[in-house]
Amino acid sequence: MSPDLAFLLSLVLRMAVAAAFVVSASMITERAGPAIGALIATLPISGGPSYVFLAMDHDDAFIAQSALASLPMNAASVLMAMTFILLVQRFSLAPSLAGGFAAWLAIASFVSAFQWSLAGGILLNVITFAICLPLAQRFRVAKMPLVTSRWFDIPLRAAFVATLVAVVVTLSGIVGPRISGVIALFPAAYTSLILILTPRIGGTATAALLANGQWGLIGFGLGVLTIHLATPLLGRAAALALALAVCIAWNLGLWAYGRRKKSLP
């Protein structure tokens, strides 16, 4: 088998695996309501597969550096979601999503222009969450209507994530670890959820999902931090597994806290 054909088959397989994972997670989200759905949506269902495939192609140093670049990009996802939440209260899907993308691109351009330190990435996240969490609080509750699937929903969701994986895998050897880390955290899962859910359940319910997801993105940021810190010590495979455990543990903690809060008189 020629090297080009082997690469192509490997790329198609990686795209299919990542797309299947995201589609499954998003289908669960649609049926779970804003609070539980947000906990599913903020698991590493798009960035996670991208990092797994990066780890298959690159060494520990590359993955650790990519994670360092991804850390401030978590703040970009938070700002994208917050921008959409605010805009969709007054505007339709197109301008609201465009505003969210503009916010993400602004932060992505800012992050790409510098070599970030660990302290700088953490500080940017702290400042972003300190601003956005209070703003999102009043948008967290909304009624989730019954959702029915349309024929193009699953292909659309799959296409977003498959494209992201293809871009990351193809460009990672060209652009290096810093830009790979930025690309890997493109909010493909959030974007697909916004495009699918807003026409079906309305902007208010979709905004509630994203508002609840702001807390989940703290766990995602901790997972990225874990990859950066643990990879030099444990190796990239163990670091990715540990990062996934951190994300799951954080969201389970949020779920347990929510249940305990509801049970109190």
C-alpha positions, 0 to 999 in steps of 0.5 A: 500500500502506498504511503498516500493511500495509507494516510488517506485511509487512516484519515477517513477512519479517524474522521469516522470515529470522531464523528460517531462519538460526537453524534452519539453525545449530541443525541443524548444532549437533545433528550436530557434538557439544558442542565444535563445536556450541558454536562454532556456537551462540555465533555471533550467530544470534539477536542478529545478525539483531535488530541487522541489523533495528534498523540498518534502522530506526534511525540510527548513534547508536541502534545504538551506544547499543543495543550499549552496553546489550547489552554487560553483557547478554552477562554475563547470557547467561553466567550463564544458561548456567552456572546451567542447567549446574549445575542440570541435573546434579541436576534435570529440564529445567523447574526447570533452565531456570527457574533459568537464566531467573531468573538472566538476568532478574535481570541484565536488571533490573539492567542496565535500571535503569542507564545503563551506561558502556563500562568498566562493561560490560567490567568486568561481563563480565570478572568474570562470565567469571572466575567462570564459565569455571573452573566450566564446565570440568569439564562440557565433555566428554560423549558426544553421542548420535545425534539424530533430528528430530521434526516440531515441532522446526523450528517451535519453534526458528523461533518463538522467534527470530521472536518475538524479532525481532518484539518487538525491531522493534516495541518499538525505536521505543517503548522506545529504544536502551537497552531495545532493546539488552537485548531484542536479547540475549535468549538465544533460540538458547540457549533453543531449543537447551535445550528441543529437546536436553535431552529428546533427548540428556539434560541432561549432553550439553546442559550440555556444549554450553553449557559449551563455549559459555562461551568462545564468548560471549567472542567474542560480547561482543567483537562487541557491543563492536565494534558500539559502538566502530565504528559512530560511525567506520564507520557501522552497516552496516560495524560490523555486518559487522566485528562478525560477522567478529570473532565468526567469527574468535574461534570459528575461533581456538578451533577451531584451538586445540582441534585443536592441543591434541588433536594434541599428544602 
